[in-house]
Amino acid sequence: MYYQLLNYKVDTLDHYNVYLDIKDTLSAVKVRRLKDILNVKYGVFRNVQNICSHESLLMQLTDFIMGAIAYYNNDKQHANKAKVAIIERIQKHLNANSLDATNYSSKLNLFFITLR
């Protein structure tokens, strides 16, 4: 899934540092392999590594925003007023009426996957 996500919009004029949350004891090997595979195709991934999300403020912020978008798309009742306020703030910042498509901004791309 990480390959599909990172392979989607790569600009070969840029260089990328990718930080992924540690998932299990084998994830370091998998992440090194992912970097090798991506660089065979693009050669622009300087760093692909695992980090502990609780040690990174940016990773925590990312989890926060992703959680809000997941709540918006999965809980159709929208009963939690605090979460609804966060969603409205994100929508206002993006000038968007919903958060279920990917065409809002070059800075935000939503990647939806259906697991069976």
C-alpha positions in Angstrom: 0.0 0.0 0.0 2.9 2.4 0.7 4.2 1.8 -2.7 0.9 2.6 -4.3 0.6 5.8 -2.2 4.2 7.0 -2.9 4.1 6.0 -6.5 1.1 8.2 -7.2 2.5 11.7 -7.6 6.3 11.8 -7.8 8.0 14.8 -9.2 11.4 13.7 -10.4 12.7 17.3 -10.0 12.2 17.0 -6.2 13.8 14.8 -3.6 11.7 13.1 -0.9 12.2 12.1 2.7 9.5 9.7 3.9 8.8 8.8 7.5 6.5 5.9 8.3 5.2 4.8 11.7 6.8 1.6 13.0 4.3 -1.3 12.6 6.2 -4.4 13.6 9.7 -5.9 14.0 10.1 -6.6 10.3 9.1 -3.1 9.1 12.7 -1.8 8.9 13.5 -4.5 6.3 10.4 -3.8 4.4 11.0 0.0 4.4 14.6 -0.5 3.1 13.2 -2.6 0.3 10.5 0.0 -0.5 13.1 2.7 -0.8 15.2 0.5 -3.2 12.2 -0.3 -5.4 11.1 3.3 -5.5 14.6 4.5 -6.4 14.9 2.0 -9.2 12.0 3.8 -10.8 12.6 7.4 -9.7 15.9 7.9 -7.9 14.5 10.8 -5.8 13.8 9.2 -2.4 16.7 10.3 -0.2 15.3 8.8 3.0 12.6 6.3 3.7 12.6 5.2 7.3 10.5 4.1 10.3 9.9 6.4 13.2 7.9 6.2 16.4 4.9 8.4 15.8 4.7 9.5 19.4 8.1 11.1 19.1 7.2 13.2 16.1 4.9 16.2 16.3 4.4 16.2 12.5 3.4 12.6 12.5 1.0 13.2 15.4 -0.5 16.1 13.4 -0.8 13.9 10.4 -2.6 11.2 12.4 -4.9 13.9 13.8 -5.9 15.2 10.3 -6.2 11.7 8.9 -8.5 10.8 11.9 -10.7 13.8 11.2 -11.0 12.8 7.5 -11.7 9.2 8.4 -14.4 10.3 10.8 -16.0 12.5 8.2 -16.0 9.6 5.6 -17.0 6.7 7.9 -19.3 8.1 10.6 -22.3 9.5 8.7 -24.1 10.6 11.8 -21.4 13.2 12.7 -22.6 13.3 16.3 -19.3 14.4 17.9 -19.4 18.2 17.9 -15.6 18.6 18.5 -14.8 16.4 15.5 -17.3 18.2 13.3 -15.7 21.5 14.3 -12.3 20.2 13.3 -13.7 18.9 10.0 -15.3 22.3 9.3 -12.0 24.0 9.9 -10.2 21.8 7.5 -12.9 22.3 4.9 -12.7 26.1 5.4 -9.0 26.1 5.0 -9.2 24.0 1.8 -12.3 25.9 0.4 -14.0 22.6 0.1 -17.5 21.4 0.9 -16.6 17.8 1.5 -13.6 15.6 2.2 -14.3 12.6 0.1 -12.4 13.5 -3.1 -8.8 14.3 -4.0 -9.0 17.5 -6.0 -8.8 20.2 -3.3 -5.2 21.2 -3.4 -1.8 20.1 -4.5 -0.9 20.0 -0.8 -3.5 17.5 0.2 -4.2 14.2 -1.6 -6.7 11.7 -0.2 -5.9 8.1 -1.0 -8.8 5.7 -0.6 -8.4 2.0 -0.7 -11.1 -0.7 -0.3 -9.8 -3.8 1.4 -11.7 -7.1 0.8 
